[in-house]
Every structure is written in structure tokens, then in C-alpha cells.
Amino acid sequence: MASKKLLGLTAATAALVLGLTACGNGDGDNGGDGGSGEAGEEFNFGILYPQTGALAFLGPPQITAAEYAISEINAAGGILGTEVPDITQGDEAGDAAQANEAANDLVSAGVNAVIGAAASGMTQATYDTITAAETVQCSGSNTAPDLTDIDDGGYYFRTAPSDLMSGPVMARKMTDDGHFDIAIVARADDYGDGYLKAVEAELDAIGANVVATESYDPDATNFDSVINGITSEDPDAIALISFEEGAQVIAEFIEAGVEGDQLYITDGLNNPDLGETVNEDDPEVVNGMTGVAPGADNPDFNEGLREFDPELDVFQFAPQVFDCVTAIALAAESAGSVNAADYVEHLPEISRPEGTECTSFEECRDLLSDGEEINFQGTSGNIDFDDNGDPTSATFEIFHFGDDGYETLGYEEYSAEE
């Protein structure tokens, strides 16, 4: 693997692993037999997700998807023949200090893997706490490009695509719709900066004209300067890269005369109730808006998730979170161990094209038990972890607000090799 994925244990880190083993991270005595099925130590998952804060609307699909994946694993006999207990939860809350405190709690609890954090910024605040303890961390929703090169010792993975893939899909959608004089507005953080650069680079490559770019403080209460700076350039369309605070930015753009069909938004605003947030008295003001978000062209998964939790109405990143849980479980089966230091090297291996394609935990586990190499095909699509723990291909949902409300227009496949 690349230099970022350094997995050799020094005497100090070996001592740390032994200490974590004592509080539930596994003893590795199952011996790398590719899933013997013998009952052994429990595999404990932790999850770091937004129970509160600006991204709390993304919380329900994250925890539901993780619990759904665990239910499927347990229905197939558990990990290495042992049922997976209820997931241990931590609230990232959109606050770096609170997220890191929750991460410390999960590590102290001796979890064998952490799912999350949900927000890229919260992972930036917590990965060192988690991965330095040689606990595997996998996020289904981190998209910031900077996370590719973090010093994680080889223990951080994600099933959500980097914004370096999302940005080109956004740019192509805008030009496919006939827009070539385009402005870009982004929140001033890692997420916004990386996404803005990716959109701008693709627009330049296509031959479109980027007439203006603006970044804003996500904690601001007034965006007049941003709105004026953009509208003065009279763009055909505007790409808005934001989280929930983007609803106010949208409201101010519309008040300034920008039409809904000129606005293109990202996954941070992929919420069917966005119109209510922008204008409670006139939610149809968002009609015409189009967005791009990591998705999954997988109706069977959506149906299964709805059956598992009929109250769930937001599915954003649920397939990717499901895939994190399942991929980790398969890596443990492949290694024959619940110990992260043993199974972490197997995470890329279970997703590589050289193996036999399989889609469910049970199917893939049985192939491993038969001594076969596998190519796990996630519910979100093909993953193929690279040497940095990033997926090399992804599926994107094109969502839209129209006269009939929120709808999905279609899906786009994108590969890092494009």
C-alpha cells in the first residue's frame, strides 16, 4: 500500500493494541482462516454521527443504515459466528470539541471500528483520536479531498466519493443544461474549498466561463456582500456549495431576483423539506433547483431500508454507511479476527476487481469460507478502495425540486480515472 498506509507495529503501538484488546478490541486468535464461522469474541461497532447540530437531518439515515447492516449480518450468523451487539453511539454535534470527546468515549469503550464521522470537518477533528488508537474508521459521507492525505496510519477509509469526483458531475450537469457563464459560491471550510476548486477546474476544462467565485463564513447571519458580488456578474447559473445555512443564502438569492432553475446545490442541501426551510410561507420558491449528491441506483436497498424503518424519510448517504459496516465485517471474516490491526489490511482486498463479485455479507462471507477472493459490490455501487482508503468510482444522484415536489432525475456514474 502507499506510504500513507503504514501498518507495521512498533513496540509502543503493539502495547497499545494489547491494551485495547483487554477492553474488547479482539485477540486475533481466530487466525486468518477467511471466516471459519467459529464463535468467538464479539465485534463491536461504534458510530459518530450528528444527533444534534446543523446536520442533524443526516443523522437518521446514518444510524438506521448502520443498524440495518448489522441486522443483515446477524441474520447471516454474525461476524465470525458471533452476533454483533447493538452499536455504540456518539454525537458529533457539528462541534469539533464535542465530536472529539465522543470519539474518545468510543475508543475507551473498546469498539472494533468506528463508523463516521458524518461531516468531513468532524472527521478532521477526530481521526487522530480514533486511528492513533489503531481503530478502523470508515465514513459513508466524508467527501473533503484533504482527507485523502491525512496521516491515519492506514486506518481511515470512506465509501463516499471525494468532492474531486462530485465537482465534475456538478459542472457537467450545469453545462448539459445549457449554462456556460457560471458563478460558484461556497462555504469557507475544507468541504467548500475543495468542492469549489473541483467544479471550477471541470468548468475550465469544458470551456465554460467562471464569472465569479465567492466564499462565505458559514456562521454569518447576512450574506449581502456575497449575493451582490455574484449577481453583479449576471451569471447564467450559480453553484452553491453549502450545508443547512445555504437555505438562507438561497432565500437571499431569490429575493435578489435569481430564479430557481439557475441554482445548483450539493449534498449538504439534499433535503426534501428544503423549500419549507427557505420560505415556510412559500416553499415552492425552490422549484427549478437541481442538485448533485452521492447516491445509489439501488431500489431494492431503498425498499429494504424502508421496511426496516418505515419512519425514515431521508436516505442521504445511507447506502454508503451500510457499505462501511458490511465491508468492515467482511474484512474481519477475511482476516479471521476482530482485531483491527489484523483485519485492516483486508479492507482493500475484499473490494478489488480480482475477486469474485458478490453483493451481500452472507454471499461474500460464504465465498471467503470457500477460500475464494472476493470483489464486494456495495449497495452504493462498486467501491474498489485505493491505497488511501478512498473509493475509486461512485454513483451520483441528480435530484430536483419541481412542480410535483422533490424528485430524482437520474444517476450518473463517475470514476476517478476519468
C-alpha positions in Angstrom: 0.0 0.0 0.0 1.1 3.7 -0.3 3.2 5.3 2.3 0.1 6.7 4.0 -0.9 3.2 4.9 2.0 2.2 7.2 0.8 -0.8 9.2 3.9 -2.0 10.9 3.7 -2.1 14.7 6.3 -0.6 16.8 6.8 -1.9 20.4 4.7 1.1 21.6 1.8 0.6 19.2 1.9 -3.1 19.9 1.5 -2.4 23.6 -1.5 -0.1 22.7 -3.1 -2.8 20.7 -2.8 -5.2 23.6 -4.3 -2.6 25.9 -7.3 -2.2 23.6 -7.7 -5.9 23.3 -8.2 -6.1 27.0 -11.2 -3.8 26.7 -12.8 -5.5 23.7 -10.9 -5.0 20.5 -10.3 -8.7 20.0 -7.4 -11.0 20.4 -6.9 -12.1 16.8 -6.7 -15.8 17.8 -9.2 -16.8 15.1 -6.2 -16.9 12.9 -6.8 -15.6 9.4 -8.7 -18.6 8.0 -11.0 -16.5 5.8 -14.1 -16.8 8.0 -14.1 -20.1 9.8 -17.5 -19.4 11.3 -16.4 -20.5 14.8 -18.0 -18.5 17.6 -15.5 -16.1 19.3 -15.3 -12.6 20.6 -17.9 -10.0 19.7 -17.3 -7.4 17.1 -18.4 -4.0 18.5 -19.2 -1.1 16.2 -19.2 2.5 17.3 -20.8 5.3 15.3 -20.1 9.0 15.3 -22.9 10.9 13.7 -24.9 14.1 14.0 -27.6 13.6 16.6 -27.8 17.4 17.1 -26.4 20.4 15.2 -26.9 21.8 11.7 -26.6 18.4 10.0 -28.9 16.6 12.4 -31.2 15.8 9.4 -28.5 13.5 8.2 -28.4 11.6 11.5 -31.4 9.2 11.0 -30.3 7.7 7.7 -26.8 7.2 9.1 -27.8 5.3 12.3 -30.6 3.4 10.5 -28.3 2.2 7.7 -25.7 1.0 10.2 -28.3 -0.8 12.3 -29.8 -2.3 9.1 -26.4 -3.6 8.0 -25.8 -5.2 11.4 -29.3 -6.8 11.3 -28.3 -8.4 7.9 -25.0 -9.6 9.3 -26.7 -11.1 12.4 -29.3 -12.8 10.2 -26.4 -14.5 8.4 -24.9 -15.7 11.7 -22.9 -12.7 12.8 -19.2 -11.9 12.4 -17.0 -15.0 12.8 -20.0 -16.8 14.1 -20.8 -14.4 16.8 -23.8 -12.0 16.9 -22.9 -8.3 16.6 -24.3 -6.3 19.6 -26.1 -3.0 19.4 -24.0 -0.2 18.0 -22.4 2.2 20.5 -23.4 5.8 19.6 -21.6 9.1 19.8 -22.8 12.6 18.8 -20.5 14.7 16.6 -23.0 17.6 17.0 -21.3 19.8 14.4 -18.8 20.8 17.1 -15.1 19.8 16.9 -14.6 19.6 20.7 -17.8 17.6 21.3 -17.0 15.3 18.4 -13.6 14.6 19.7 -14.9 13.9 23.2 -17.4 11.4 21.7 -14.6 9.8 19.7 -12.6 9.4 22.9 -15.6 7.7 24.5 -15.9 5.3 21.6 -12.2 4.4 21.8 -12.4 4.0 25.5 -15.4 1.7 25.1 -13.1 -0.6 23.1 -15.1 -0.6 19.8 -13.5 -2.6 17.0 -14.4 0.0 14.4 -16.0 3.5 14.2 -18.5 4.4 11.5 -18.3 8.2 10.8 -17.9 11.0 11.4 -20.6 12.2 9.1 -19.1 15.7 8.4 -15.7 15.9 6.9 -14.7 18.7 9.4 -15.7 16.4 12.3 -13.5 13.6 10.9 -10.7 16.1 10.7 -11.2 16.8 14.4 -11.5 13.1 15.4 -9.5 10.9 13.1 -6.2 11.2 15.1 -8.0 10.1 18.3 -9.5 7.1 16.5 -6.8 6.0 14.1 -3.9 6.6 16.5 -5.6 4.0 18.8 -5.4 1.7 15.8 -9.1 1.6 15.5 -10.5 1.4 12.0 -12.6 4.4 11.0 -14.9 4.4 7.9 -17.2 7.2 6.9 -20.1 6.9 4.5 -20.4 10.7 4.0 -16.9 12.3 4.1 -16.2 14.0 0.8 -13.4 16.5 1.5 -10.4 16.0 -0.8 -8.0 16.8 2.0 -8.9 13.5 3.8 -7.1 11.5 1.1 -3.7 12.5 2.5 -4.3 12.5 6.3 -1.7 10.7 8.5 -4.0 8.0 9.6 -1.6 5.1 9.8 -3.7 3.2 7.3 -6.9 3.0 9.5 -9.2 5.6 7.8 -11.5 4.6 4.9 -14.5 6.1 3.3 -17.2 4.8 0.9 -18.4 8.3 -0.1 -16.6 9.8 -3.1 -14.2 12.7 -2.8 -15.5 16.1 -4.0 -12.9 15.7 -6.7 -15.4 13.4 -8.3 -18.6 15.2 -7.2 -17.4 18.6 -8.6 -17.0 17.4 -12.2 -20.5 15.8 -12.1 -22.0 19.1 -10.9 -20.1 21.1 -13.6 -21.2 18.7 -16.4 -24.8 18.9 -15.3 -24.8 22.7 -15.4 -23.3 22.8 -18.9 -25.6 20.0 -20.1 -28.5 22.2 -19.1 -27.1 25.0 -21.3 -25.3 27.2 -18.8 -21.8 28.5 -19.7 -21.5 31.7 -17.7 -21.3 30.3 -14.2 -20.7 31.6 -10.7 -19.6 29.4 -7.7 -20.5 30.2 -4.1 -19.0 28.0 -1.3 -18.8 27.9 2.5 -15.3 28.8 3.7 -14.1 25.5 5.0 -12.4 22.3 3.8 -15.7 21.0 2.2 -16.5 24.2 0.4 -13.0 25.0 -0.7 -12.3 21.5 -2.1 -15.7 21.3 -3.9 -15.3 24.8 -5.4 -11.9 24.0 -6.8 -13.2 20.8 -8.4 -16.2 22.5 -10.0 -14.1 25.3 -11.3 -11.4 23.0 -12.7 -14.0 21.0 -14.6 -15.8 24.1 -15.9 -12.5 25.4 -17.2 -11.8 22.1 -18.9 -15.2 22.0 -20.5 -14.7 25.6 -21.8 -17.3 27.3 -19.6 -16.8 30.8 -18.3 -16.5 31.1 -14.5 -17.6 34.6 -14.0 -17.2 34.8 -10.2 -16.4 32.8 -7.1 -17.2 33.8 -3.6 -16.6 32.1 -0.2 -18.6 32.9 3.0 -18.4 32.4 6.7 -21.0 29.6 7.4 -21.7 31.3 10.8 -22.6 34.6 9.2 -26.1 36.0 9.6 -26.1 38.1 6.5 -24.9 37.3 3.0 -25.5 40.6 1.2 -21.9 41.0 0.1 -21.8 37.5 -1.4 -25.2 38.0 -3.2 -24.2 41.4 -4.6 -20.8 40.1 -5.7 -22.3 37.3 -7.6 -25.4 38.9 -9.1 -23.4 41.9 -10.4 -21.7 39.5 -12.8 -25.0 38.3 -14.2 -24.3 34.6 -14.4 -26.5 32.1 -16.2 -26.3 29.7 -13.3 -24.9 29.5 -9.7 -23.4 26.5 -8.0 -24.0 26.8 -4.2 -21.8 24.5 -2.1 -23.2 24.6 1.4 -24.8 22.9 4.4 -28.1 23.8 6.0 -27.1 27.5 6.2 -27.4 27.5 2.4 -31.1 27.8 2.8 -30.6 31.4 3.9 -28.2 32.0 1.0 -30.9 30.6 -1.4 -33.5 32.9 0.1 -31.4 36.0 -0.4 -30.5 35.0 -4.0 -34.2 34.5 -4.8 -35.0 37.9 -3.2 -32.3 39.4 -5.4 -34.1 38.0 -8.5 -32.3 34.8 -9.1 -34.6 32.1 -10.5 -34.8 28.6 -9.0 -33.6 26.9 -12.3 -30.4 29.0 -12.1 -29.4 27.4 -8.7 -27.5 24.1 -8.4 -26.8 22.7 -5.0 -24.8 20.0 -3.3 -25.4 17.1 -0.9 -25.4 19.4 2.1 -28.8 20.7 0.9 -30.3 17.4 -0.3 -33.4 17.6 1.9 -37.0 17.1 0.5 -38.1 19.7 3.0 -35.7 22.4 1.8 -38.5 24.6 0.5 -40.0 24.8 4.0 -36.6 25.9 5.3 -36.0 28.5 2.7 -39.5 30.0 2.9 -42.1 28.5 5.2 -44.9 30.6 3.7 -43.9 29.8 0.1 -41.9 26.5 -0.1 -42.3 26.4 -3.9 -39.7 29.1 -4.3 -37.1 26.3 -4.6 -38.9 24.9 -7.7 -36.5 24.5 -10.6 -33.4 23.9 -8.4 -31.2 20.9 -9.2 -28.6 19.2 -7.1 -25.9 16.5 -7.1 -25.2 14.1 -4.3 -23.6 10.8 -3.8 -26.3 8.2 -4.3 -27.2 4.7 -5.2 -29.2 3.4 -8.1 -30.5 0.6 -5.9 -34.3 0.4 -5.5 -34.0 -3.0 -3.7 -31.8 -1.4 -1.0 -34.2 1.5 -0.6 -37.2 -0.8 -0.2 -35.4 -2.9 2.4 -34.4 0.1 4.4 -38.0 1.4 4.3 -39.2 -1.9 5.6 -36.5 -1.8 8.3 -37.6 1.7 9.4 -40.9 2.9 7.9 -40.5 6.3 9.5 -37.3 7.1 7.7 -37.8 9.8 5.0 -34.2 11.0 4.3 -31.9 8.4 2.6 -28.9 10.6 2.1 -25.6 8.6 2.5 -27.5 5.6 3.8 -26.1 3.2 1.2 -22.6 4.4 1.8 -22.9 3.9 5.6 -24.3 0.4 5.0 -21.3 -0.4 2.9 -18.9 0.8 5.5 -20.3 -1.6 8.0 -20.5 -4.5 5.6 -17.0 -4.0 4.2 -15.5 -4.0 7.7 -17.4 -7.1 8.6 -16.1 -8.9 5.5 -12.5 -7.7 6.3 -12.8 -9.3 9.7 -14.1 -12.5 8.1 -11.2 -12.5 5.7 -8.7 -12.0 8.4 -10.4 -14.4 10.8 -10.0 -11.7 13.5 -12.0 -8.9 15.1 -8.7 -7.1 15.9 -8.3 -4.0 13.7 -4.6 -4.5 13.4 -5.3 -7.9 11.8 -8.2 -7.1 9.6 -7.3 -3.6 8.3 -5.1 -4.9 5.6 -8.0 -7.0 4.3 -10.3 -4.0 3.7 -8.8 -3.1 0.3 -8.5 -6.8 -0.7 -12.2 -7.6 -0.3 -13.2 -4.8 -2.7 -10.7 -5.3 -5.5 -11.7 -6.4 -9.1 -9.5 -9.5 -9.0 -12.0 -11.3 -6.8 -15.4 -12.9 -7.4 -18.2 -10.3 -7.4 -20.7 -10.6 -4.5 -23.1 -8.1 -3.0 -24.4 -9.3 0.4 -22.5 -10.1 3.6 -23.7 -13.7 3.6 -22.8 -14.3 -0.1 -19.4 -12.7 0.3 -18.7 -14.4 3.6 -19.5 -17.8 2.1 -17.1 -17.2 -0.8 -14.4 -16.3 1.7 -15.1 -19.5 3.7 -14.6 -21.5 0.5 -11.2 -19.9 0.1 -12.1 -17.5 -2.7 -11.0 -13.9 -3.1 -14.0 -11.5 -3.4 -14.9 -8.2 -5.0 -17.5 -6.8 -2.7 -20.0 -4.7 -4.7 -21.6 -2.3 -2.3 -25.2 -1.1 -2.2 -23.9 2.3 -3.3 -22.1 0.7 -6.3 -18.6 -0.5 -6.9 -16.2 0.7 -4.2 -12.6 -0.5 -5.0 -10.7 1.1 -2.2 -7.4 2.6 -3.3 -4.2 2.7 -1.3 -5.5 5.8 0.6 -8.8 4.2 1.6 -10.8 6.2 -1.0 -13.4 4.6 -3.4 -12.2 4.9 -7.0 -15.7 5.0 -8.5 -19.1 6.3 -7.4 -22.7 6.8 -8.3 -24.3 10.3 -8.1 -27.9 11.1 -7.8 -29.3 14.1 -9.7 -32.1 15.5 -7.6 -34.6 18.2 -8.4 -37.3 20.4 -7.0 -40.2 20.6 -9.5 -43.9 21.2 -9.7 -44.5 17.8 -8.1 -42.1 18.4 -5.3 -38.7 16.7 -4.7 -37.7 14.1 -7.2 -34.7 12.1 -8.6 -34.0 12.9 -12.2 -31.4 10.1 -12.6 -28.0 8.8 -11.7 -24.5 9.4 -13.1 -21.5 7.1 -12.8 -18.1 8.7 -12.3 -14.7 7.1 -12.0 -11.5 8.7 -10.6 -9.8 7.5 -13.8 -12.0 9.8 -16.0 
